Amino acid sequence: MTDHLKNKIQKGIVIVVGQGNGSHPVIVSVSKDISGEYSAGNILKEVAGVMGGKGGGRPDFAQGAAPDRTKIEAAFKKVQELLGI
């Protein structure tokens, strides 16, 4: 799903937070042309960390899980701070 979304926007960052039982998947995908500037692994660590989880990955793709989906707004605010948007 993240690859499909990334192909649609062509340049950018896609963050998907799913809904699971007890733990919620978090996936970050960064287009290759900006993966030197923005690391999917670092973004994921921040997002999942705010939500009480963890994960890791490559500069262009990372995945993890977080138990507290109620903190999703705070996690996305953290991303906005990181990206300066």
C-alpha positions in Angstrom: 0.0 0.0 0.0 2.8 2.5 0.9 4.5 1.8 -2.5 1.3 2.4 -4.3 0.8 5.7 -2.5 4.4 6.7 -2.9 4.1 6.0 -6.7 1.1 8.3 -6.9 2.8 11.2 -5.2 6.2 10.4 -6.8 8.2 12.5 -4.4 7.5 12.5 -0.7 6.9 10.6 2.5 4.0 8.1 3.2 3.2 7.2 6.8 0.5 4.5 7.4 -0.7 3.5 10.9 -2.9 0.4 10.9 -5.2 -1.0 13.5 -4.4 -4.3 15.1 -5.2 -6.2 18.3 -3.0 -4.8 21.1 -0.3 -3.6 18.7 -0.8 -1.4 15.7 1.5 -1.6 12.6 3.3 1.6 11.6 5.0 1.9 8.1 7.0 4.8 6.7 8.1 5.0 3.1 10.3 7.7 1.7 10.8 8.3 -2.0 14.4 7.4 -3.0 15.1 10.9 -4.3 14.7 12.4 -0.8 15.8 9.4 1.3 19.2 11.1 1.8 17.5 14.0 3.5 14.7 12.1 5.3 15.3 8.7 6.7 12.2 6.4 7.0 13.9 4.6 9.9 14.4 7.8 11.9 10.8 9.0 11.2 9.4 5.7 12.2 11.3 5.7 15.5 9.8 9.1 16.3 6.2 8.2 15.3 6.3 4.8 17.0 8.1 6.2 20.0 5.3 8.7 20.7 2.8 5.9 20.5 4.9 3.7 22.9 6.3 1.4 20.2 9.4 0.8 18.2 10.7 -0.3 14.8 13.4 0.3 12.3 14.4 -0.1 8.7 16.2 1.4 5.7 16.4 5.0 4.7 13.6 4.5 2.2 11.3 2.0 4.1 10.8 1.2 7.7 8.2 -0.7 9.8 7.3 -1.2 13.4 4.4 -1.4 15.8 3.0 0.7 18.6 0.5 -0.2 21.3 -1.1 3.2 22.0 -3.1 4.3 18.9 -4.8 7.1 20.9 -1.5 9.1 20.6 -1.7 9.2 16.8 -2.3 12.9 16.6 0.7 13.6 18.8 2.8 11.3 16.6 1.8 13.2 13.5 2.5 16.5 15.2 6.0 15.2 15.9 6.4 14.3 12.2 5.4 17.8 11.3 8.0 19.2 13.7 10.7 16.9 12.2 9.9 17.9 8.7 9.3 21.6 9.4 5.8 21.6 8.0 
